[in-house]
Amino acid sequence: MNHLKSSAFFRTVFALFLALAGTLPTFAADVKTLEIGAAAPEFSLPGTDGKTYTLKSFAKSKVLAIIFTCNHCPTAQAYEDRMIALTKDYKAKGVAVVAVSPNDPKAVSLDELGYSDMGDSFAEMKIRVKEKNYNFPYLYDGDTEKMSRSYGPIATPHIFIFDQQRKLQYVGRLDSSEKPGSANAEDARNALDAMLADKPVAVATTKTFGCSVKWSEKGEWAVKAPAVWAKEPVNMEVIDDAAIKALLKNDTDKVRLVNVWATWCGPCVTEMPSFVEINRMYRRRDFEFITISADKPDKKDKAQELLKKMQASGKNYIYNSEDKYKLIEAIDAKWQGALPYTLLIAPGGKILYRTQGSIVPQEMKKLIVENVGRYY
């Protein structure tokens, strides 16, 4: 009898599952990569140049190469120059190169941006195009991912090369070496050369290495992360001149970002969330964020409470003296005394950046990632 009841229960559950199946989202496991010989699916996507691109936009080209890539992935960044060179070398031969970002920017958490100075939003894609001087269209598919799911990239970068009839003739990696300067997109070039010569591609498919595509359903951690970060402890210790000297000497292998602030300093408080965001982006790398409060020592509790509200869970200190001029000299002889004051310090103590006043967050992120590295 129990067995019969159990069977009936599972039949009911299974029937309910089937009834709901039509409303379930498409998951990444259901995304299949196009097979050799398949026709290029149609699409209509916005480009960073303000134009809308479709498959017909490239109708005059003998060969069409579509590269799925993104801003934040270190592997994708390692291939940017090769993508630019590929476009330059083959444009006159009748090859159109187009890049597509398949990532939902909301599915990328701050702590996944440790190798980049920006995420995968359309606005940030526009910035990246200008900084790298892309010579190919860069299209955004992060809102619906309809086009990307129809092609089936599994990682960034992932290249799909179609012949004049827009039938897939090569899919996979650009080449086998991620390190910049060590390869020149040989696999993709071999495929292009064969197709332009009307010859079959010798190796039509290869595996591709890189960051997994950030499909919209992968955004679960990005949603949960803020609640986890909010529970991180925020501590504050007292620091003296000798400890500040050692801190600035930076006898470590980490890039140190040091911000001198105070609770009574409006700009200090206003920009603190930017520092918290920067810390969450790079703290898994060779990087650490440090705050030094210029409040009076007896205001330690007040300063720590404000940092707790800001969720500033880096290393936090408060100067042990009310003598602000001693603090100024201890921090940096070039500091004139106005708050906030920020230093970026390389391992060994070299000052990479100093500013009296608020930072420009995007410029700071770029400076940090250029010093800790964009690639593996």
Secondary structure as UniProt FT lines:
FT   HELIX           2..21
FT   TURN            22..23
FT   HELIX           28..30
FT   TURN            36..37
FT   STRAND          44..47
FT   TURN            48..49
FT   STRAND          52..54
FT   HELIX           55..58
FT   TURN            59..60
FT   STRAND          63..68
FT   HELIX           74..78
FT   HELIX           80..90
FT   HELIX           91..93
FT   STRAND          95..101
FT   HELIX           105..107
FT   HELIX           110..112
FT   TURN            114..115
FT   HELIX           122..132
FT   STRAND          138..140
FT   TURN            142..144
FT   HELIX           146..151
FT   STRAND          155..156
FT   STRAND          158..162
FT   TURN            164..165
FT   STRAND          167..172
FT   TURN            180..181
FT   HELIX           186..196
FT   TURN            197..198
FT   STRAND          211..212
FT   HELIX           216..219
FT   HELIX           220..230
FT   STRAND          237..239
FT   HELIX           241..249
FT   STRAND          255..261
FT   TURN            263..264
FT   HELIX           266..282
FT   TURN            283..284
FT   STRAND          287..293
FT   HELIX           297..299
FT   HELIX           300..310
FT   STRAND          315..319
FT   HELIX           324..331
FT   TURN            333..334
FT   STRAND          341..345
FT   TURN            347..348
FT   STRAND          351..356
FT   HELIX           361..372
//
